[in-house]
């Protein structure tokens, strides 16, 4: 019997476990999938924060300058000080979190496959299958479940942020390690949605190069490879290069309402609990905020997972998603305009959901007001419907 069981060893599960075990006031069991097909491959998460933040030592790389390329080839370079953009590999984060969890005498990690989670008298039970086939039943007063949903809740709009990235090494120095290319709209745009390149330099001759789309359906692997090849050779002009490894994923961009409670003692966290920012796909920073809030609430005798994003943030995102999906606004022009006209530190806080209503009002005036107002007026009359569920990867952002 534990005070808390956390199901899932991804970004949200590890983050919550690390925050809960920072003091010895609670007993915590973390259920992680055993090695094998159910264990997620290594992936990349990105976020921004200030120097000296808690995760600095686990980050693989960071950048103080960010660049946007518009569709015509113009570049906008910004310095969002005091914020820095950081890249974190899941393996490094796992080691970092495990080392902290291990310091707590009241914590344990169980390698097993969680089969069912249900309420019981006085708490909840998690039924698991161990690697050797044995059945384990774990009990706790509170359970936080981070496993991906098998289907997304009904929504008025559902887009997907889908991507494939190459970790490349070039034969000659081709990258500026001081500048990250956050959105490069010089790539050909699809008939529906938008597309951009994404470059995180790790050294003058190494970088993560990605092709990303916001659209309704993912591409085939061959289509991603073709788009990446064209981007690397014709737009970035990398010359000869080697692909050392690749990663691929799909992130929901939806105005669906994600239930945070699925039982008296069971809550959802992470992407399954609505932590992914609908209009951008960023998740990692929201997971950290949610984890700190859950830990504080449990120590105060409360057990409700807080809302990852404010209602007004979700309302703004619903308008933007609908405007993008209908084609009322030009995606590349919209995002380029924000970076051109909004102070960079404020804009990054906005993308992270940490701006005030007054700041958001000012940012809203920098958007295409007419199409956005038209979209806001029609949203209340649209029905929520079930969309096909893609295979969802935990957000790499």
Backbone torsions as a table, in degrees:
resi	resn	phi	psi	omega
1	UNK	NA	122.2	177.6
2	UNK	-113.5	163.0	169.9
3	UNK	-68.5	-42.0	-174.9
4	UNK	-137.6	137.0	167.0
5	UNK	-114.9	133.0	175.4
6	UNK	-113.3	124.4	-177.9
7	UNK	-101.6	117.6	178.5
8	UNK	109.9	130.5	-177.6
9	UNK	-109.4	33.6	174.0
10	UNK	-86.2	-159.4	-176.4
11	UNK	-59.8	-45.0	-175.9
12	UNK	-72.2	-42.6	179.5
13	UNK	-64.9	-46.0	178.9
14	UNK	-64.9	-39.7	-179.2
15	UNK	-63.2	-46.8	180.0
16	UNK	-64.6	-43.3	179.0
17	UNK	-59.3	-42.3	-179.1
18	UNK	-64.6	-40.2	-179.8
19	UNK	-71.2	-38.9	-178.8
20	UNK	-69.8	-30.4	-177.8
21	UNK	-93.0	5.8	177.5
22	UNK	-63.6	-26.3	171.3
23	UNK	-122.1	167.9	-176.9
24	UNK	-97.9	24.7	-175.4
25	UNK	-82.0	-16.0	-177.5
26	UNK	-129.6	148.6	170.3
27	UNK	-95.8	132.6	-171.0
28	UNK	-131.6	132.8	172.4
29	UNK	-116.0	124.4	176.9
30	UNK	-105.3	121.5	179.1
31	UNK	-98.5	113.8	179.9
32	UNK	-113.3	145.0	176.7
33	UNK	-64.6	140.4	176.7
34	UNK	-70.3	166.8	176.8
35	UNK	-58.7	138.9	-178.3
36	UNK	141.8	-165.6	-173.3
37	UNK	-65.2	-23.5	-179.3
38	UNK	-81.9	-11.2	-179.5
39	UNK	-88.5	127.9	-175.3
40	UNK	-65.9	143.8	175.7
41	UNK	-69.5	167.1	178.3
42	UNK	-61.8	139.2	179.7
43	UNK	-143.6	174.3	-174.2
44	UNK	-114.6	135.3	173.3
45	UNK	-119.4	143.4	178.7
46	UNK	-129.3	150.9	-177.7
47	UNK	-165.1	174.5	174.0
48	UNK	-130.5	144.8	173.3
49	UNK	-159.0	-175.1	-178.2
50	UNK	-92.3	158.7	176.0
51	UNK	-60.5	146.5	-179.5
52	UNK	86.8	4.3	179.5
53	UNK	-72.7	167.5	-170.5
54	UNK	-58.6	-36.7	-172.2
55	UNK	-94.6	7.0	-176.8
56	UNK	-52.3	-43.3	-173.7
57	UNK	-70.6	-18.8	-179.4
58	UNK	-93.2	-16.8	-176.6
59	UNK	-68.7	143.1	179.2
60	UNK	-82.5	-35.7	-177.0
61	UNK	-159.2	161.7	176.4
62	UNK	-151.7	160.1	-176.9
63	UNK	-139.5	135.6	177.9
64	UNK	-93.2	-12.9	-179.9
65	UNK	-124.5	138.4	-178.6
66	UNK	-123.5	146.8	-176.7
67	UNK	-130.5	141.2	174.7
68	UNK	-120.5	133.2	174.2
69	UNK	-107.7	124.0	177.3
70	UNK	-79.4	173.1	-174.4
71	UNK	-64.1	-22.8	-178.8
72	UNK	-90.6	0.4	177.9
73	UNK	99.2	-5.3	177.0
74	UNK	-71.2	147.9	-177.4
75	UNK	-116.7	138.9	174.6
76	UNK	-119.9	116.0	179.2
77	UNK	-110.9	128.6	-176.7
78	UNK	-127.3	154.8	174.8
79	UNK	-119.8	104.9	-174.9
80	UNK	-86.4	28.2	-178.4
81	UNK	-48.1	138.7	11.7
82	UNK	-88.5	10.6	-178.8
83	UNK	-84.3	149.2	172.3
84	UNK	-127.7	146.1	177.3
85	UNK	-89.9	129.7	-172.6
86	UNK	-125.4	145.9	176.1
87	UNK	-114.4	134.7	-177.2
88	UNK	-132.0	125.8	176.2
89	UNK	-86.7	141.7	-173.8
90	UNK	-62.2	-34.7	179.7
91	UNK	-64.8	-42.9	178.7
92	UNK	-64.8	-40.6	179.5
93	UNK	-66.3	-39.5	178.2
94	UNK	-61.1	-45.3	177.9
95	UNK	-62.0	-42.5	-179.5
96	UNK	-61.8	-47.3	-178.6
97	UNK	-68.3	-42.4	180.0
98	UNK	-60.5	-38.6	-178.8
99	UNK	-64.1	-34.0	179.0
100	UNK	-79.0	-38.6	177.7
101	UNK	-62.8	-37.1	-177.6
102	UNK	-65.6	-20.5	-179.2
103	UNK	-74.4	-16.9	-176.4
104	UNK	-91.6	123.7	178.9
105	UNK	-67.6	-16.4	-178.7
106	UNK	-96.8	10.9	-177.2
107	UNK	-112.5	149.3	173.4
108	UNK	-149.2	152.3	177.6
109	UNK	-115.3	125.8	-179.8
110	UNK	-111.2	120.7	175.5
111	UNK	-87.6	107.1	-179.2
112	UNK	-164.6	164.5	176.8
113	UNK	-96.1	119.1	179.3
114	UNK	-75.8	122.2	-178.3
115	UNK	-96.4	-50.6	-179.1
116	UNK	-138.1	150.0	174.1
117	UNK	-129.3	127.4	-177.0
118	UNK	-147.3	153.5	174.5
119	UNK	-70.1	148.8	172.9
120	UNK	-136.4	174.1	176.6
121	UNK	-63.4	117.8	177.4
122	UNK	82.0	11.0	-179.9
123	UNK	165.8	-137.5	-178.4
124	UNK	-151.1	160.4	179.6
125	UNK	-127.2	141.6	176.8
126	UNK	-117.9	117.0	178.8
127	UNK	-94.1	125.4	-173.7
128	UNK	-126.5	160.1	171.3
129	UNK	-115.8	121.8	180.0
130	UNK	-75.1	162.7	179.9
131	UNK	-56.6	-28.0	179.8
132	UNK	-89.0	6.3	176.9
133	UNK	95.5	-8.9	179.3
134	UNK	-68.4	150.7	176.0
135	UNK	-95.1	129.6	177.0
136	UNK	-116.9	138.5	173.1
137	UNK	-122.0	116.5	-177.7
138	UNK	-105.9	143.4	-177.2
139	UNK	-122.8	147.0	177.9
140	UNK	-157.3	162.9	175.5
141	UNK	-74.0	-31.1	-179.0
142	UNK	-139.2	140.4	176.6
143	UNK	-124.3	134.6	175.6
144	UNK	-119.6	116.4	-171.0
145	UNK	-105.6	120.5	-179.4
146	UNK	-110.1	8.0	-177.9
147	UNK	-64.3	144.9	178.8
148	UNK	-60.1	146.8	176.6
149	UNK	-73.1	146.5	175.7
150	UNK	-78.8	-21.8	176.3
151	UNK	-150.4	143.1	178.4
152	UNK	-80.9	149.6	177.2
153	UNK	-64.3	160.5	179.0
154	UNK	-57.7	145.1	-176.6
155	UNK	-144.8	156.3	172.1
156	UNK	-78.5	-36.3	179.8
157	UNK	-134.7	135.0	173.0
158	UNK	-138.7	112.4	169.6
159	UNK	-109.4	168.7	176.4
160	UNK	-124.5	139.1	166.9
161	UNK	-98.5	108.1	-177.0
162	UNK	-123.0	146.2	-169.3
163	UNK	-155.4	160.7	166.9
164	UNK	-139.8	137.2	-178.1
165	UNK	-128.2	147.7	174.9
166	UNK	-114.0	133.9	164.8
167	UNK	-88.8	110.3	-171.9
168	UNK	-112.0	153.0	170.8
169	UNK	-126.5	123.8	-178.0
170	UNK	-95.1	157.5	179.8
171	UNK	-72.3	-26.0	176.7
172	UNK	-131.4	165.8	-179.3
173	UNK	-66.3	121.5	-177.1
174	UNK	-127.6	-7.5	-172.8
175	UNK	-121.2	152.0	172.7
176	UNK	-102.3	105.8	-175.2
177	UNK	-64.3	-9.6	-178.3
178	UNK	-87.9	-11.5	-173.0
179	UNK	-128.6	129.1	174.7
180	UNK	-102.6	132.9	176.1
181	UNK	-89.0	104.3	-173.2
182	UNK	-78.2	-40.4	178.0
183	UNK	-146.0	123.7	178.9
184	UNK	-121.9	101.8	-173.8
185	UNK	-89.0	16.1	176.9
186	UNK	-75.9	-8.5	178.1
187	UNK	-74.3	155.4	176.5
188	UNK	-59.2	137.2	-177.7
189	UNK	-90.8	139.7	179.2
190	UNK	-71.8	167.1	178.4
191	UNK	-66.3	-25.2	179.0
192	UNK	-134.6	131.9	179.7
193	UNK	89.1	-149.5	-179.8
194	UNK	-149.0	164.1	179.4
195	UNK	-140.5	151.6	176.7
196	UNK	-156.3	157.1	170.6
197	UNK	-91.1	163.3	-173.2
198	UNK	-150.7	121.1	-174.5
199	UNK	-130.1	121.2	175.4
200	UNK	-114.9	102.0	-178.7
201	UNK	-72.8	132.5	178.2
202	UNK	-106.2	-20.3	178.2
203	UNK	-166.6	168.6	179.0
204	UNK	-56.5	-24.5	-178.8
205	UNK	-118.7	14.0	-179.8
206	UNK	-138.9	144.5	178.8
207	UNK	-165.2	158.8	166.0
208	UNK	-93.3	119.3	-179.3
209	UNK	-116.3	122.7	-176.3
210	UNK	-125.0	152.2	167.5
211	UNK	-114.3	126.8	-175.0
212	UNK	-128.8	141.4	172.2
213	UNK	-126.2	145.9	164.1
214	UNK	-105.9	107.6	-179.5
215	UNK	-159.2	-174.8	-173.5
216	UNK	-83.3	-28.3	-175.8
217	UNK	-135.5	145.2	176.2
218	UNK	-68.4	167.2	177.1
219	UNK	-95.6	169.8	169.9
220	UNK	-76.8	160.6	178.3
221	UNK	-60.2	-38.4	179.6
222	UNK	-62.6	-36.8	179.6
223	UNK	-68.9	-40.2	176.1
224	UNK	-61.6	-45.3	-177.9
225	UNK	-62.0	-39.5	178.8
226	UNK	-65.0	-44.5	-179.7
227	UNK	-64.8	-41.3	178.2
228	UNK	-65.0	-42.1	179.0
229	UNK	-61.2	-43.7	178.7
230	UNK	-64.8	-42.0	-179.5
231	UNK	-63.5	-46.4	-177.3
232	UNK	-68.2	-39.3	-173.3
233	UNK	-88.5	-41.6	-173.0
234	UNK	-93.8	-32.4	-176.3
235	UNK	-98.5	-50.9	177.8
236	UNK	-78.5	-21.2	-179.5
237	UNK	52.7	56.2	-176.2
238	UNK	-75.5	-16.2	-174.4
239	UNK	71.8	-147.6	178.8
240	UNK	-73.5	134.3	178.5
241	UNK	-151.1	161.5	178.4
242	UNK	-118.1	134.0	174.1
243	UNK	-88.6	112.7	-176.3
244	UNK	-85.2	-33.2	174.2
245	UNK	-165.2	168.2	-176.0
246	UNK	-137.8	158.4	172.6
247	UNK	-142.7	153.7	-175.6
248	UNK	-148.7	147.3	-179.7
249	UNK	-165.2	171.0	178.0
250	UNK	-135.5	132.0	-178.3
251	UNK	-124.8	132.7	-179.9
252	UNK	-73.4	137.8	171.6
253	UNK	-124.1	95.6	-166.6
254	UNK	-145.4	150.4	173.6
255	UNK	-96.3	22.4	175.5
256	UNK	-62.4	153.5	176.6
257	UNK	-96.3	111.6	-177.5
258	UNK	-89.4	119.3	178.4
259	UNK	-69.8	132.3	179.2
260	UNK	-88.7	-26.5	177.9
261	UNK	-111.7	130.5	176.3
262	UNK	-121.1	19.2	179.4
263	UNK	173.7	172.4	-179.8
264	UNK	-62.2	-36.4	-176.1
265	UNK	-118.5	10.8	-174.9
266	UNK	-121.8	127.7	178.4
267	UNK	-125.4	153.3	173.9
268	UNK	-100.7	144.9	178.4
269	UNK	-132.7	169.0	177.9
270	UNK	72.3	-153.4	-179.7
271	UNK	-57.1	-38.9	179.4
272	UNK	-64.4	-23.5	178.5
273	UNK	-101.4	13.8	176.2
274	UNK	87.0	19.0	-176.9
275	UNK	-75.3	-20.9	179.7
276	UNK	-69.8	127.4	177.0
277	UNK	-68.2	118.7	-170.0
278	UNK	-57.3	-38.5	-172.3
279	UNK	-89.4	-8.2	-176.9
280	UNK	-128.7	-23.3	-176.4
281	UNK	85.2	-4.4	179.8
282	UNK	-71.1	136.7	-174.8
283	UNK	-133.5	-39.2	-165.7
284	UNK	-58.6	-45.1	-178.8
285	UNK	-66.1	-38.3	178.3
286	UNK	-64.9	-36.0	176.7
287	UNK	-61.8	-40.6	179.0
288	UNK	-64.5	-43.9	178.7
289	UNK	-63.4	-43.1	-179.8
290	UNK	-63.8	-40.8	-179.0
291	UNK	-63.5	-43.4	178.1
292	UNK	-62.8	-40.0	-178.8
293	UNK	-68.5	-40.4	177.6
294	UNK	-63.4	-44.0	179.9
295	UNK	-61.0	-42.8	179.3
296	UNK	-65.6	-40.4	-179.7
297	UNK	-65.1	-42.5	179.8
298	UNK	-64.3	-38.7	179.0
299	UNK	-69.0	-21.6	176.4
300	UNK	-93.1	5.8	178.3
301	UNK	87.6	11.1	177.3
302	UNK	-109.8	156.2	-174.3
303	UNK	-138.0	33.4	-179.8
304	UNK	-102.2	124.2	175.2
305	UNK	-69.2	121.4	-176.0
306	UNK	-68.1	160.1	177.7
307	UNK	-64.8	125.4	-176.7
308	UNK	-65.1	-32.1	-178.0
309	UNK	-133.5	142.3	179.7
310	UNK	-63.3	154.5	-178.4
311	UNK	-59.7	-38.6	-178.1
312	UNK	-67.5	-32.1	177.1
313	UNK	-65.6	-44.3	179.2
314	UNK	-65.6	-34.9	177.7
315	UNK	-66.1	-43.5	177.3
316	UNK	-62.0	-41.9	-178.9
317	UNK	-66.2	-36.9	178.7
318	UNK	-62.2	-39.2	178.8
319	UNK	-66.1	-45.9	-178.4
320	UNK	-63.9	-44.3	-180.0
321	UNK	-59.9	-44.0	179.9
322	UNK	-65.4	-40.7	179.8
323	UNK	-64.6	-39.0	176.5
324	UNK	-68.1	-42.7	-175.3
325	UNK	-67.1	-34.2	-179.7
326	UNK	-84.3	-11.6	-177.5
327	UNK	80.3	12.1	179.8
328	UNK	-68.5	-27.4	175.6
329	UNK	-121.5	151.1	177.1
330	UNK	-86.6	115.7	-174.7
331	UNK	-57.4	-54.9	179.5
332	UNK	-57.6	-41.7	179.0
333	UNK	-66.3	-36.1	-179.6
334	UNK	-62.8	-53.9	-176.4
335	UNK	-70.2	-36.8	177.2
336	UNK	-62.6	-41.6	179.4
337	UNK	-61.7	-39.0	178.5
338	UNK	-62.2	-45.8	-179.5
339	UNK	-69.2	-25.6	-179.4
340	UNK	-78.8	-31.3	-168.9
341	UNK	-115.0	-13.7	-177.2
342	UNK	-105.9	135.0	176.2
343	UNK	-52.2	132.5	-168.9
344	UNK	-60.9	-40.2	-179.4
345	UNK	-64.0	-40.1	178.2
346	UNK	-66.5	-40.8	-178.7
347	UNK	-64.3	-41.3	179.5
348	UNK	-66.2	-37.8	175.5
349	UNK	-64.6	-35.7	177.5
350	UNK	-64.5	-46.2	179.2
351	UNK	-63.4	-23.8	179.7
352	UNK	-92.0	-4.8	-179.8
353	UNK	78.2	31.0	-175.7
354	UNK	-124.1	28.6	177.1
355	UNK	-102.3	161.1	178.2
356	UNK	-82.9	161.6	177.0
357	UNK	-57.0	-37.1	179.9
358	UNK	-65.1	-42.4	177.3
359	UNK	-64.4	-39.5	179.8
360	UNK	-66.3	-35.1	175.9
361	UNK	-61.4	-45.1	179.1
362	UNK	-63.4	-39.0	178.0
363	UNK	-67.8	-38.1	179.4
364	UNK	-59.9	-32.6	178.9
365	UNK	-69.9	-14.6	178.1
366	UNK	-90.6	4.1	-179.9
367	UNK	-104.1	168.0	175.7
368	UNK	-66.2	96.1	-168.6
369	UNK	-62.8	-44.1	-177.3
370	UNK	-59.2	-56.6	178.8
371	UNK	-59.9	-34.7	-179.8
372	UNK	-69.1	-39.9	178.5
373	UNK	-66.6	-40.8	178.0
374	UNK	-60.7	-41.8	179.8
375	UNK	-66.8	-42.4	178.7
376	UNK	-60.8	-35.9	-178.6
377	UNK	-69.4	-31.3	-176.2
378	UNK	-88.6	-20.2	-173.8
379	UNK	-56.8	-43.5	-177.6
380	UNK	-61.3	-17.6	-176.4
381	UNK	-99.1	0.1	-179.6
382	UNK	-89.5	139.4	178.7
383	UNK	-83.3	143.7	171.4
384	UNK	-82.5	135.1	-179.4
385	UNK	-137.8	160.7	-178.9
386	UNK	-80.4	131.4	178.4
387	UNK	-107.7	155.6	175.1
388	UNK	-56.6	138.6	-176.9
389	UNK	-91.0	118.2	175.1
390	UNK	-79.0	170.9	171.5
391	UNK	-77.9	115.5	-172.6
392	UNK	-96.6	125.5	170.9
393	UNK	-93.7	149.8	173.8
394	UNK	-62.7	135.7	-172.1
395	UNK	-56.9	137.8	178.5
396	UNK	-88.9	9.9	-178.3
397	UNK	-123.3	NA	NA
